[in-house]
Amino acid sequence: MLSVLRSHAAARVVAIAAYVLVVEWTRALAIQAPGAAAVIALVLGGAALGVAAVGWPAGRLGLGTSRLGLRLLGGVALGVVLILPAAARSGAAPMLPVGLALAAVAVSIGEEIAFRGALYAALEDLGGAPAAVVGSTLLWTLAHALSHPPAFLGAVAAAGLLLALWRWACRDLVGPIVGHVIADLAL
């Protein structure tokens, strides 16, 4: 019986990982389209990533409502930590056009629900917290290989690790969502 449960958990991990990688890489290719098509691809990509969480209870995804104020405050702190290196480097923050800002929010939320929500929970079921933290971070970095320059992938991995560690330590996805949104809007 235990082997059946493990094989089911492994199949779920493979299915979620394949799905989120296909969505991320498709989105990365689609945003090369000019103008509004790129914004639409980002919004649809964010929504498609959220589909990875269908069937998961909110509590397993880290989306409960207890201590929401503290979780939101934690997310702001994560966002500040994520943007500090860029803020120290540049004098002025770029301003995103409204459409692109909304698209960045959609992608940030979708990525967190997919990577630190559903994928993390599936990996945790399969191999515990270490597998969830390491696996979600590795797949997160791999998913960004088409949309970010190779020199930036170390920073992507570090951000993914920070967000995954928060998810593990606090059993929370609200903080990573807020932190990711802040970072994407600021960078």
Secondary structure, 3 states (H helix, E strand, C coil): CHHHHHHHHHHHHHHHHHHHHHHHHHHHHHCCCCCHHHHHHHHHHHHHHHHHHCCCCHHHHCCCCCCHHHHHHHHHHHHHHHHHHHHHHCCCCCCCCHHHHHHHHHHHHHHHHHHHHHHHHHHHHHHHHHHHHHHHHHHHHHHCCCCCCHHHHHHHHHHHHHHHHHHHHHCCCHHHHHHHHHHHHHC
